[in-house]
Amino acid sequence: MVHRFKQNGYNIVLDVFSSAVHVVDEVAYDIIGLYENNSKEQIVSRITADYPDVSEQDVLDCISDVEELKAAGKLFTEDTYADLAFDFKKKNTVIKALCLHIAHTCNLNCEYCFASQGKYHGERALMSLEVGKRAIDFLIENSGSRRNLEVDFFGGEPLMNFEVVKQIVAYARSIEKQHNKNFRFTLTTNGVLVDDDVIDFANKECHNVVLSLDGRKEVHDNLRKTVNGQGSYDLIVPKFQHFVERRGNKGYYVRGTFTHNNIDFTNDIFHMSDLGFTELSMEPVVCSPDDPYALTEEDLPVLYEQYELLAKDMLRREKEGKPITFYHYMIDLTGGPCIYKRISGCGSGTEYLAVTPWGDLYPCHQFVGDESYLMGDIWKGVTNKEKQNEFKLCNAYARPECKDCWAKLFCSGGCAANAYHATGSITGVYEYGCKLFKKRMECAIMMQVAKSLNK
């Protein structure tokens, strides 16, 4: 399978199953498009008619080049991954990451919050140290020989239970060597409670921090309000700037959400860059189509233009020595994710689980509160094997809609939670998200092409 597209003056051909990328002229671009379903004679007739200056021999020479690339496994490569997709996850999986819902409560009242303002459709709650320690023990016990383990502090707002966060980290550090483990912690925060104590802790203990900011003041304040209805931009931006200044070269992301209200979201990304933030992520909102801020089909052409505009501007910034990173454009075409990751996906429900304040286990944070996806708890382990087996077989090859999709080895079938909320099944397809994902991948590939050709 090949995927052809044109962007920023480049004619780009992606060989899906080898990940080889070719930049070609117009004639070769059209020949590759005709190659699989036409004879040589038909291709020659078509191309010489469309390009009067191109001779029959020129076309035959180009077809010969295509055939050489095919023989070398760099064009029209066969799919050899279908059986592996199911074999990988049928094997016993180890748990390598937990999302600790340290606080089912929040000091903001964001309208689009999937977590129902931190409560996850239940009661407000804070995780106790006892539950947190047991979660760490559970992760160690179920991680097999894997050394690097991930723990995300999530909410609600984790800093509303900051003392317990610190105590859980201290406990994990105290036992990691004896179990030959290395914990990598991530903290996600809305910034309201950030102070020097939080910054010092995060810089010492957190492999990554995620700072929630939606961009321009009017955009951010429209949906990310305090509990008394005031915008939170002026409160958190100085804190985030101070945080990032002190963080140095340690990992962080300023993460935003764009909605129907700001489909010109590149202006929010550029605004965040102007504030001094260089590591950026901007996610499309996922919500009921009835919500006034839900993205629409009519928004898609604008969003596509925005992604292309962002890619071009990032290339300009890098050339000027002032690069920014956009999370969704981070791909490595020379190595990339291992084939296991490409095929099996994010690992929700199998290698990755969310833990509620009282110790229940769910496939990931977006399923918390849905009792039909309760997997077990941190004392008894995963007892809902039927659900776990569903997630073991949840990948691009389990979705008929993905069969002929060129991007399936980049998205691994997409987000199971988004699919579930859009279709009622974790093996369904959230089509709107797919469209945006494919556009982002085209932009990311174009950027890699531009960088390689302009070294």
Residue pairs with C-beta under 8 A, 6 or more apart in sequence:
1 15
1 16
1 17
1 76
1 77
1 79
1 404
1 406
2 13
2 14
2 15
2 16
2 32
2 75
2 76
2 406
3 13
3 14
3 16
3 406
3 407
4 11
4 12
4 13
4 14
4 29
4 32
4 33
5 12
5 14
5 442
6 12
6 29
7 308
7 311
7 442
7 443
7 446
8 308
8 311
8 312
8 446
8 450
10 23
10 446
10 449
10 450
11 23
11 24
11 25
11 26
11 28
11 29
12 21
12 22
12 23
12 442
12 445
12 446
12 449
13 21
13 22
13 23
13 24
13 29
13 32
13 75
14 20
14 21
14 22
14 406
14 445
15 21
15 22
15 74
15 75
15 76
15 77
16 77
16 79
16 406
16 408
16 409
17 77
17 78
17 79
17 80
17 81
17 409
18 73
18 74
18 75
18 77
19 333
19 336
19 409
20 69
20 74
20 75
20 77
21 333
21 445
21 448
21 449
22 69
22 74
22 75
23 449
23 453
24 32
26 51
27 47
27 51
27 54
27 58
27 59
27 62
28 62
28 65
28 66
30 46
30 47
30 50
31 43
31 47
31 59
31 62
31 63
31 66
32 66
32 75
34 42
34 43
34 46
34 47
35 43
35 63
35 66
35 76
36 76
38 46
40 60
40 63
43 59
43 63
44 56
44 59
44 60
47 54
47 59
48 54
48 55
48 56
48 59
66 75
69 75
70 76
70 77
81 339
81 342
81 343
81 397
81 409
82 397
84 339
84 343
85 343
85 344
85 395
85 396
85 397
85 398
86 393
86 395
86 397
86 398
88 340
88 343
88 344
89 344
89 350
89 391
89 392
89 393
89 395
90 392
90 393
93 347
93 350
93 351
93 392
94 142
94 143
94 144
94 145
94 146
94 351
95 138
95 139
95 142
95 143
95 350
95 351
95 352
95 353
96 143
96 146
96 148
96 149
96 150
96 347
96 351
96 352
97 149
97 150
97 151
97 152
97 347
97 351
97 352
97 353
98 135
98 138
98 139
98 150
98 151
98 152
98 352
98 353
98 354
98 355
99 152
99 154
99 352
99 353
99 354
99 355
99 364
99 365
100 127
100 132
100 135
100 151
100 152
100 153
100 154
100 168
100 355
101 120
101 127
101 154
101 155
101 156
101 354
101 355
101 356
101 357
101 365
101 368
102 126
102 127
102 132
102 153
102 154
102 155
102 156
102 158
102 161
102 164
102 165
102 168
102 357
103 118
103 125
103 126
103 127
103 155
103 156
103 157
103 158
103 159
103 160
103 161
103 357
104 115
104 118
104 119
104 120
104 122
104 123
104 124
104 125
104 126
104 155
104 156
104 356
104 357
105 118
105 119
105 124
105 125
105 126
105 155
105 156
105 157
105 160
106 113
106 115
106 117
106 118
106 155
106 156
106 157
106 160
106 190
107 157
107 160
107 190
107 192
107 193
107 226
107 227
108 117
108 157
108 190
108 192
108 224
108 225
108 226
108 227
108 232
109 117
109 225
109 226
109 227
109 229
110 117
110 223
110 224
110 225
111 223
111 225
111 293
112 223
112 257
112 259
112 285
112 287
112 291
112 293
114 286
114 287
114 366
115 155
115 156
115 365
115 368
116 369
118 124
118 155
118 156
118 157
119 156
120 356
120 368
120 369
121 369
122 369
125 356
125 357
125 358
126 160
126 161
126 164
126 357
127 161
127 164
127 355
127 356
127 357
127 358
128 164
128 357
129 164
129 167
129 168
129 171
131 355
131 357
131 358
131 359
131 378
132 164
132 167
132 168
132 171
133 168
133 171
134 359
134 378
134 379
135 168
135 355
135 359
135 378
136 151
136 168
136 171
136 172
136 175
136 183
137 378
138 378
138 379
138 381
139 149
139 151
140 149
140 175
140 179
140 181
142 381
143 149
143 181
147 180
147 181
147 182
148 181
148 182
148 184
149 181
149 182
149 183
149 184
150 183
150 184
150 185
150 186
150 207
151 172
151 183
151 184
151 185
151 186
152 185
152 186
152 187
152 188
153 165
153 185
153 186
153 187
153 188
154 188
154 354
154 365
155 188
157 189
157 190
157 192
157 193
158 165
158 187
158 188
158 189
159 165
159 189
159 192
159 193
159 194
159 198
160 193
162 193
162 197
162 198
165 187
165 201
166 201
169 183
169 185
169 201
169 205
172 183
172 185
173 183
173 205
176 182
176 183
184 207
184 208
185 205
185 206
185 207
186 206
186 207
186 208
186 209
186 210
187 202
187 206
187 208
187 209
187 210
188 209
188 210
188 212
189 198
189 209
189 210
189 211
189 212
190 212
190 224
190 232
190 236
191 211
191 212
191 213
191 232
191 235
191 236
191 237
191 239
191 240
191 243
192 226
192 232
192 235
192 236
194 236
194 239
194 240
194 242
194 243
195 239
198 243
199 242
199 243
199 246
199 247
202 209
202 243
202 247
203 246
203 247
203 248
203 250
206 250
207 250
207 251
208 250
208 251
208 252
208 253
209 243
209 247
209 251
209 252
209 253
210 252
210 253
210 255
211 240
211 243
211 244
211 252
211 253
211 254
211 255
212 224
212 255
212 256
213 220
213 233
213 236
213 237
213 240
213 254
213 255
213 256
213 272
213 277
214 220
214 223
214 224
214 256
214 257
214 258
214 262
214 268
215 256
215 258
215 262
215 265
215 267
215 268
215 269
215 271
215 272
215 282
216 262
216 267
216 268
216 271
217 231
217 233
217 234
219 261
219 262
219 268
220 231
220 232
220 233
220 256
221 230
221 231
221 232
221 233
222 231
222 261
223 257
223 259
223 261
223 293
224 231
224 232
224 233
225 231
225 232
226 232
226 235
237 275
240 254
240 275
240 277
241 275
241 276
241 277
243 252
244 252
244 254
244 276
244 277
245 276
251 279
252 279
253 279
253 280
253 281
253 327
254 272
254 277
254 279
254 280
254 281
255 280
255 281
255 282
255 283
255 327
256 265
256 268
256 269
256 272
256 280
256 281
256 282
256 283
257 282
257 283
257 284
257 285
258 265
258 268
258 282
258 283
258 284
258 285
259 285
259 293
259 294
259 295
260 285
260 292
260 293
260 294
260 295
260 296
260 299
261 293
262 268
263 295
263 299
263 302
263 303
263 306
264 302
264 306
265 282
265 303
265 306
266 306
266 309
266 310
266 313
268 282
269 280
269 282
269 310
269 324
269 326
270 313
272 280
273 280
273 317
273 324
278 323
278 324
278 325
279 324
279 325
279 327
280 324
280 325
280 326
280 327
281 326
281 327
281 328
282 326
284 295
284 303
284 432
284 433
284 436
285 293
285 294
285 295
286 418
286 421
286 422
286 430
286 433
287 293
287 294
288 294
289 296
295 303
295 432
297 432
300 435
300 436
303 436
303 439
304 439
307 436
307 439
307 440
307 443
308 443
310 326
310 329
310 443
311 329
311 443
311 444
311 446
311 447
314 323
314 324
314 326
314 329
314 447
315 447
315 450
315 451
317 323
317 324
318 451
319 454
328 440
328 444
329 440
329 443
329 444
329 447
330 444
331 410
331 441
331 444
331 445
331 448
333 445
333 448
336 342
341 412
342 409
342 410
342 412
343 395
343 396
343 397
343 409
343 412
344 395
344 412
345 394
345 395
345 396
345 412
345 413
345 416
346 352
346 364
346 412
346 415
346 416
348 363
348 364
348 367
348 391
348 416
348 417
349 363
349 364
349 375
349 387
349 388
349 390
349 391
349 392
349 394
349 416
350 388
350 391
350 392
352 363
352 364
353 361
353 362
353 363
353 364
353 375
353 382
354 361
354 362
354 363
354 364
354 365
354 367
354 368
355 361
355 378
356 362
356 368
359 377
359 378
359 379
360 374
360 375
360 376
360 377
361 374
361 375
361 376
361 377
361 378
361 381
361 382
362 368
362 370
362 373
362 374
362 375
363 373
363 375
363 387
363 391
363 416
363 417
364 416
364 417
366 415
366 417
366 418
366 421
367 373
367 417
367 420
373 387
374 384
375 382
375 383
375 384
375 387
375 388
376 382
376 383
376 384
377 383
382 388
390 426
390 427
391 416
391 426
393 427
394 413
394 416
394 426
394 427
395 412
395 413
396 402
396 405
396 408
396 409
396 411
396 412
396 413
396 414
397 408
397 413
398 413
398 427
399 413
399 427
399 428
399 429
401 429
401 431
402 408
402 413
402 429
405 434
405 438
406 438
407 434
407 437
407 438
407 441
410 437
410 441
411 434
411 437
411 441
414 429
414 430
414 433
414 434
414 437
415 430
415 433
416 426
416 427
417 426
418 430
418 433
419 425
419 426
419 427
419 428
419 429
419 430
420 426
420 428
421 430
422 428
422 429
422 430
422 431
422 432
422 433
423 429
423 430
